[in-house]
Amino acid sequence: MISDIFLNGVSLDLENVEFQVQIQHGRSDITSSPQPSNAQIIIRGPVGVNAEISDVLQIQAYGFDRFTGRVSDVTITHLSSEPPVAVSTITGIGELSRVGFVEVGATGWPHESVRQRVEDVLTTVGIPFLNGADPDVQLNQVTGSDIQPTNALTYLSQIAEWAGATYFDNPSGNLVFESYGERGITSFSGTWGGTLGTWAVQTLQWDQFGIILPPTIIPPETVIFTPTWSRTRQSIINSVTVLGYNETHETTQTDSASIAAYDLREYRLNTELRYSADVIDRAGNIITAQANPLWSLGAISILVHNLDETTRDLVLSLVSGMAVSLSDLPQPAPVANYLGLVEGWGEVYVPGEHILTLSLSDPRYSFQTITWGEVDPTLLWSAVPTDLQWFQILNNNSLAA
């Protein structure tokens, strides 16, 4: 359960009060814009809470960071005066909210990779970050009359749209930016980019760091299954036109089978991508991910207090982009087992109970599909269904008859 609540580094005395905590991270689905995390703490007892606007608010549960941000609102009411019972409500908002107050781009930008551009932006913001942007995709320089200063949050959103990426603030208060196709890896300690600080703070031996990022398996007996399966025409794009900087490069890609099945669904994207190959790749990824409707599971709720310690620690380590595996889904349903990527979550702590509600997306929306190198080497072509389409292939199980 909640182990500590800190205001400016000072732990609140929670021994003689009743309290409940609600925390929200990330976004509700992959089509929504990233939102700052937020938290609300309600404390009832004989003493009030001395909290100031912009105090640093940190919440930990079972020793894990669950929220780091700033106090945005404080209210105090009273249930009685004899004996005194105060109800204090503290609302906090995550570090992503501060990004919108920093201006960037006043002197333009050099020709550089998406990763370096994101590095420049986040360094200017001044909040610790993990940069998982694509190091190979190149953005054009911005000089002269093309210079348009803007706030850092708006610009990060533009870069994410140009290159296919997302961003969020994590429970430790760090900003994370990562490209689709590599989601979850940025926050994985088994990679250089996922490790903050210096070697002096590491407690693991070199051979104890993980080398792969498997999905977290959620025991079905700990899940409150109320899935809302849905798919919609609104997510379909079967004809996409992507333009490079100043419209110097342009490509249009279509999926004829999707157009025949669902009618023409067009999308046009203007970018600052410098090279034609990157423009073509961006268009191809959009078509692969969105030419056909994919099932959305909606959200599932986990009874964290019923998990064993090992599984609980894995679940509390989840952040946006990491994969979870669910089995024994209620039938009838599109599938019995589901592999999804975390888009966001909400969690509620009340005495004796901790419920975590995950919002999940199909990995194919994030370009997370199996590569040639990951195909089981024992698989025979004759075992692959002849009517299987590329968009249906997610993992080795998808290739099996």
C-alpha positions in Angstrom: 0.0 0.0 0.0 1.0 3.7 0.3 4.3 3.7 2.1 5.1 7.5 2.0 3.8 10.8 0.9 6.4 13.6 0.7 5.9 17.3 0.5 9.2 19.0 -0.5 11.0 15.9 0.8 9.3 15.8 4.2 7.2 12.7 4.9 3.6 13.3 6.0 2.6 11.7 9.3 -0.1 9.2 8.2 -0.3 7.3 11.4 -3.3 9.0 13.0 -5.3 10.0 10.0 -7.5 8.3 7.4 -6.6 8.9 3.8 -7.2 7.8 0.3 -5.2 8.4 -2.9 -6.1 8.5 -6.6 -3.5 8.7 -9.3 -3.8 9.0 -13.1 -1.0 8.5 -15.6 -0.7 8.7 -19.3 -3.6 8.6 -21.7 -6.8 6.6 -22.1 -6.1 5.3 -25.6 -3.5 5.6 -28.4 -5.5 8.2 -30.3 -5.5 10.7 -27.4 -3.0 13.4 -26.7 -0.5 12.6 -23.9 -1.6 14.2 -20.6 0.4 15.1 -17.5 0.0 12.7 -14.6 -2.2 13.8 -11.7 -2.9 12.8 -8.2 -5.4 13.6 -5.5 -4.9 12.9 -1.8 -7.8 13.2 0.7 -6.7 13.2 4.4 -9.2 13.2 7.3 -8.1 13.6 10.9 -7.5 15.9 13.8 -4.6 17.8 12.1 -4.5 19.6 8.8 -1.8 19.5 6.1 0.5 22.4 5.5 0.9 22.3 1.7 1.8 25.2 -0.6 1.1 25.6 -4.3 4.1 24.2 -6.3 5.4 22.1 -3.4 7.1 19.0 -4.8 4.7 16.1 -4.2 5.9 12.5 -4.2 3.9 9.4 -3.5 5.3 5.9 -3.0 3.7 2.5 -2.6 5.5 -0.6 -1.6 8.7 1.4 -2.0 7.9 2.2 -5.6 7.5 5.8 -7.0 3.8 6.2 -8.0 3.7 9.9 -8.6 6.1 12.9 -8.7 4.9 16.4 -9.5 3.8 19.7 -8.0 0.9 20.7 -5.8 -1.6 22.6 -7.9 -4.6 22.9 -5.5 -5.3 22.6 -1.8 -8.7 22.7 0.0 -9.4 22.2 3.7 -12.9 21.6 5.2 -14.1 20.6 8.6 -16.5 17.8 9.6 -16.5 18.9 13.2 -14.8 21.2 15.7 -15.3 19.2 18.9 -13.4 17.0 18.4 -11.6 18.7 15.5 -11.8 16.7 12.3 -10.3 18.3 9.2 -10.5 17.1 5.6 -7.6 18.2 3.5 -7.6 17.6 -0.3 -4.3 18.0 -2.1 -4.2 17.8 -5.9 -0.9 17.4 -7.7 0.0 17.6 -11.4 2.9 15.9 -13.1 6.1 17.4 -14.5 4.8 17.2 -18.1 2.6 20.2 -17.2 5.7 22.4 -16.8 6.9 21.8 -20.3 4.3 24.1 -21.8 5.8 27.1 -20.0 9.2 26.9 -21.7 9.8 28.6 -25.0 12.1 26.9 -27.6 13.2 27.5 -31.1 13.9 31.3 -30.9 17.2 30.9 -32.7 16.0 28.2 -35.1 17.2 24.6 -35.4 20.2 22.9 -37.2 19.8 19.9 -39.5 19.9 17.0 -37.0 18.3 13.7 -36.0 14.9 13.5 -34.3 16.8 12.2 -31.2 19.1 15.2 -31.1 16.2 17.6 -31.7 14.3 16.1 -28.8 17.6 16.2 -26.7 17.9 19.9 -27.4 14.2 20.6 -26.5 14.2 18.6 -23.2 17.6 20.0 -22.1 16.2 23.5 -22.5 13.1 22.4 -20.4 15.5 21.4 -17.5 13.6 18.4 -16.2 15.4 15.0 -16.1 14.4 12.9 -19.1 14.9 9.7 -21.0 15.3 10.1 -24.8 14.1 7.2 -26.9 13.6 9.2 -30.1 14.8 7.7 -33.4 18.5 8.4 -34.0 18.4 7.8 -37.7 15.4 9.9 -38.9 16.6 13.4 -39.9 14.8 16.7 -39.5 15.6 19.8 -41.6 17.2 22.9 -40.3 15.0 25.9 -39.4 16.6 29.3 -40.2 15.7 32.8 -41.2 12.0 33.6 -41.8 11.1 30.0 -41.0 11.9 30.5 -37.3 8.8 30.3 -35.2 9.4 30.2 -31.4 6.8 28.1 -29.6 6.4 26.4 -26.3 8.2 23.1 -25.7 5.1 21.0 -25.2 3.6 22.1 -28.6 6.9 21.4 -30.3 7.3 17.9 -28.8 3.8 17.1 -30.0 4.8 18.2 -33.5 7.9 16.1 -33.5 6.0 13.1 -32.2 3.5 13.5 -35.1 6.2 13.9 -37.7 8.3 11.0 -36.7 5.7 8.6 -35.1 6.4 8.9 -31.3 4.8 9.7 -28.0 5.9 11.2 -24.6 4.8 11.2 -21.0 6.0 11.9 -17.4 6.8 8.8 -15.4 6.1 8.1 -11.7 9.6 9.3 -10.7 9.0 12.7 -12.4 11.2 12.1 -15.5 10.0 13.1 -19.0 10.1 10.2 -21.5 10.0 10.6 -25.3 10.1 7.4 -27.4 9.5 6.4 -31.0 6.8 3.9 -32.0 8.4 0.6 -32.8 10.6 0.9 -29.7 8.0 1.6 -27.0 8.7 0.5 -23.5 12.4 0.0 -24.2 13.3 3.6 -23.2 12.3 2.9 -19.6 13.9 -0.5 -19.4 17.0 -0.6 -17.2 18.6 -3.2 -19.5 19.4 -0.5 -22.0 21.9 2.4 -21.7 19.2 4.9 -22.5 16.9 3.5 -19.7 19.5 4.0 -17.0 19.5 7.4 -15.2 22.4 8.6 -13.0 25.9 7.1 -12.8 27.3 3.7 -12.3 27.9 4.6 -8.6 24.2 4.4 -7.9 23.7 1.0 -9.5 23.3 -2.0 -7.1 23.3 -4.7 -9.8 26.1 -6.6 -11.3 26.6 -6.3 -15.0 25.2 -9.8 -15.7 22.1 -9.1 -13.6 20.8 -6.5 -16.0 18.0 -7.9 -18.3 18.7 -8.1 -22.0 15.1 -8.5 -23.3 11.8 -6.9 -22.3 9.2 -9.7 -22.0 5.5 -8.8 -21.4 4.3 -8.8 -17.8 1.9 -11.7 -17.3 -1.1 -10.8 -15.2 -2.6 -13.7 -13.3 -6.3 -13.9 -14.4 -7.5 -14.5 -10.9 -6.3 -11.0 -9.9 -8.1 -9.2 -12.7 -11.5 -7.6 -12.6 -12.6 -8.5 -16.2 -15.1 -6.0 -17.6 -13.6 -5.6 -21.1 -15.3 -3.4 -23.6 -14.3 -4.8 -27.0 -14.6 -2.3 -29.8 -13.2 -1.4 -33.2 -14.2 1.5 -35.4 -13.9 3.0 -38.8 -12.6 6.2 -37.3 -9.1 4.7 -36.8 -8.8 3.5 -40.4 -6.4 5.2 -42.8 -6.0 3.4 -46.1 -4.6 6.3 -48.2 -1.9 8.4 -46.6 0.2 11.3 -48.1 3.3 12.4 -46.2 5.2 15.5 -47.1 8.8 16.4 -46.1 10.1 19.8 -45.2 8.6 22.6 -47.4 6.8 19.8 -49.3 10.1 19.0 -51.1 9.4 15.2 -50.7 6.0 13.6 -51.0 4.7 10.1 -51.0 1.3 8.6 -51.2 0.7 5.0 -50.1 -2.6 3.1 -50.2 -4.0 -0.3 -49.3 -6.4 -1.4 -52.1 -7.9 -4.2 -50.1 -8.8 -1.8 -47.2 -10.3 0.7 -49.6 -12.4 -2.0 -51.2 -13.6 -3.1 -47.8 -14.0 0.1 -45.9 -14.1 2.9 -48.6 -11.4 5.5 -49.0 -10.1 6.9 -45.7 -7.4 9.5 -46.5 -4.9 11.3 -44.2 -2.4 14.0 -45.1 0.7 14.7 -42.9 3.0 17.7 -43.3 6.4 17.1 -41.6 9.9 18.6 -41.3 11.5 15.2 -42.3 14.6 16.0 -44.4 15.0 12.8 -46.5 12.7 11.1 -48.9 13.4 7.6 -47.4 12.1 8.8 -44.0 9.0 10.2 -45.6 8.3 6.9 -47.3 8.9 4.9 -44.1 6.5 7.2 -42.1 3.8 6.7 -44.7 4.3 2.9 -44.8 4.1 2.6 -41.0 0.8 4.5 -40.9 -0.7 2.2 -43.5 0.6 -0.9 -41.8 -0.8 0.2 -38.5 -4.1 1.7 -39.5 -5.3 0.3 -42.9 -7.5 -2.3 -41.0 -9.6 -2.0 -37.9 -8.0 -3.6 -34.8 -9.8 -4.6 -31.7 -9.5 -2.5 -28.6 -9.9 -4.1 -25.2 -10.5 -0.9 -23.3 -9.4 -1.1 -19.7 -8.9 -3.9 -17.2 -8.5 -3.5 -13.4 -6.0 -5.4 -11.3 -6.4 -6.2 -7.6 -2.8 -5.3 -6.7 -3.2 -6.3 -3.1 -3.9 -9.8 -4.2 -0.7 -10.2 -6.3 2.3 -12.1 -5.0 5.3 -9.8 -4.3 7.2 -10.7 -7.5 4.2 -10.0 -9.8 3.3 -6.9 -7.8 6.7 -5.5 -8.3 6.6 -6.2 -12.1 3.1 -4.5 -12.3 4.3 -1.4 -10.4 7.2 -1.1 -12.8 4.9 -0.7 -15.8 4.9 2.6 -17.6 3.5 3.7 -20.9 4.6 1.5 -23.8 5.4 -1.6 -21.8 3.6 -4.9 -22.7 1.2 -6.9 -20.6 -0.2 -10.4 -21.3 -3.8 -11.3 -20.3 -5.3 -14.8 -20.5 -8.7 -16.4 -19.8 -10.6 -13.4 -21.1 -14.4 -13.7 -20.8 -16.0 -15.4 -23.8 -17.4 -14.9 -26.3 -14.8 -12.4 -27.3 -12.5 -11.7 -30.3 -9.6 -13.5 -28.5 -9.1 -15.5 -25.4 -5.6 -14.1 -24.7 -4.5 -10.5 -25.3 -1.2 -8.8 -25.6 -1.4 -5.1 -25.1 0.7 -2.0 -24.6 0.1 0.2 -21.6 -1.1 3.7 -22.7 -2.0 4.9 -19.2 -3.5 3.9 -15.9 -5.5 5.0 -12.9 -5.0 3.7 -9.4 -7.0 4.0 -6.2 -5.7 3.3 -2.7 -8.1 3.0 0.2 -7.6 1.1 3.4 -6.9 -2.5 2.6 -7.3 -2.2 -1.1 -5.3 -1.1 -4.1 -6.9 -1.2 -7.6 -4.9 -0.4 -10.7 -6.8 0.1 -14.0 -4.7 -0.2 -17.1 -5.6 1.4 -20.5 -4.2 -0.8 -23.2 -3.7 -0.6 -27.0 -3.0 -3.2 -29.7 0.8 -3.2 -30.3 0.3 -2.9 -34.0 -0.9 0.7 -33.6 2.7 1.3 -32.3 4.4 -0.5 -35.1 5.2 -3.4 -32.7 5.1 -6.4 -35.0 7.4 -9.4 -35.3 10.6 -9.0 -37.4 12.3 -11.5 -39.5 15.0 -12.0 -36.9 12.4 -12.9 -34.3 10.6 -15.6 -36.3 11.0 -19.1 -34.9 13.7 -20.8 -37.0 11.9 -24.1 -36.8 8.8 -22.7 -38.5 8.0 -24.1 -41.9 6.4 -21.9 -44.6 3.9 -24.8 -45.1 2.7 -24.3 -41.5 1.7 -20.6 -42.1 -1.9 -20.1 -43.1 -2.1 -19.1 -46.8 -4.7 -16.4 -46.2 -2.8 -14.7 -43.4 -2.2 -10.9 -44.0 0.7 -8.8 -42.8 -1.4 -6.7 -40.5 -2.6 -9.8 -38.6 1.0 -10.8 -37.7 1.9 -9.8 -34.2 4.2 -12.6 -32.9 5.1 -16.2 -33.6 1.7 -17.3 -32.5 0.2 -15.3 -35.3 2.2 -17.3 -37.8 0.9 -20.7 -36.6 -2.0 -22.4 -38.3 
